[in-house]
Amino acid sequence: MTGKRRLQELDKLRVWHPFTQMKEWNSRTPLIIEKGEGNYLIDINGKRYLDGVSSLWVTVHGHRKKEIDRAIKNQLDKIAHSTLLGLGNVPSILLAEKLVSIAPRGLKKVFYSDSGSTAVEIALKISFQYWEQTQKDNKKIKFIAFTGAYHGDTFGSMSVGEIDIFVKKYRPLLFDTYRAPYPYCYRCTLKKSYPRCKLACLEILEILLREHNREIAACVIEPLLQGAAGMISSPPGFLKEVRRLTKKYNVHLIADEVATGFGRTGRMFACDVEGISPDILCLGKGLTGGYMPLAATLTTDKIYRAFLGDQSELKTFFHGHTYTGNPLGCAAALANLDVFKKERTIERLNGKIKLFKRLLMDLHGLKHVGEVRHIGLVAGVELVKDRVTKDPYPSGARTGNAVCMDARDRGLIIRPLGDTLVIMPPLSIKEAELKRIVKIVRESIIKVTGE
């Protein structure tokens, strides 16, 4: 058995893949990535693929970015890890200062963790404990989140999530959450149309806040873009109104920018697009440029001060992870942010975003494309059986998956969310590569749907 064949067999024998039906996986030849170069992934056979989803929304400046490579190697010459429990380390301190300098106004404290899920879990616990320690006879023990939300796979983050396929089996273990409608304008549950609706979905949010604000600790939102729900983008003004209402009813706003942070929407953070500042901000994915597992939860001095006291008062935030503030991850993140500044990444995105928008117009006219949702360098292409009635394909047809498999044969890696195709390339994507991505997506849709 050759080395490559052995790798494929060992993968099937030993590796349990996330969000993967392993019976199906084991019935086919696995695609195994060995190397990366710029905006490309390279498999064990040497075939190159455009990384059309940034290796699950994390790669920012491309693979093997020399500045980030160098930063990690330099840090290895010093130390790979030391705990933040009772000690500090240099990269975590420098990164905290850097994050505070670029974050939405008012966020002054940084708590590190390992993933987006844990960043959200920490945010929920911070908000809950804040109210417990600042309000006499505290009753703020509930949260409000949005329909279609996905915030991770830990029990707290699943509790404020909603997508049944991810949480249904675990629901007996989860806590109850109030739920407000997120504006999925293409399939509006209120049977209204934007902008004539005047964001009517916000009325339900306000009713919930007005009636239950004494028991709601925080409202959790994916600002501007619900990722796992199918790249659902909220209309202008929605996020700003959510911020206004949470302030009005004295409820924390937790902004989950694990997916939207670090340039994905055309600004450093999605909150910047509408000029709002949350009480707590969750970061992950692109924080290290796609190099190391690192996340951060940022909050205000006001919230932080509620955790200060004598040891006997037990106001400490009793939460932590072994690799919290890992020096290698923090060094990668610092280098990532330095590249943003050095290469003026955000400022130079505008031309690519405009081109992307024009290219996506070629998909609008396809018979089985219901809607193309777009913000920054992110797009969701929703496939439908009937464009007029908006009827979806039967779930068993797995049309979105078939399109992605066809695109893979053409040299493009993308992933579906049901029958919504996700396109989220690295910010370093070249214009010619962007054109090729959309061209392949179009050809694969036509091939699979029989346009």
Secondary structure, 3 states (H helix, E strand, C coil): CCHHHHHHHHHHHHCCCCCCCHHHHCCCCCCCEEEEEECEEEECCCCEEEECCHHHHCCCCCECCHHHHHHHHHHHCCCCCCCCCCCCCHHHHHHHHHHHHHCCCCEEEEEEECCHHHHHHHHHHHHHHHHHHHCCCCCCCEEEEECCCCCCCCHHHHHCCCCHHHHHHHHHHCCCCEEECCCCHHHCCCCCCCCCCCCCHHHHHHHHHHHHCCCEEEEEECCCEECCCCCEECCCCHHHHHHHHHHHCCCEEEEECCCCCCCCCCCCCHHHHCCCCCCEEEECHHHHCCCCCCEEEEEEHHHHHCCCCCHHHCCCCCCCCCCCCCHHHHHHHHHHHHHHHHCCCCCCHHHHHHHHHHHHHHHHCCCCEEEEEEECCEEEEEECCECCCCECCCHHHCHHHHHHHHHHHCCEECEEECCEEEECCCCCCCHHHHHHHHHHHHHHHHHHHCC
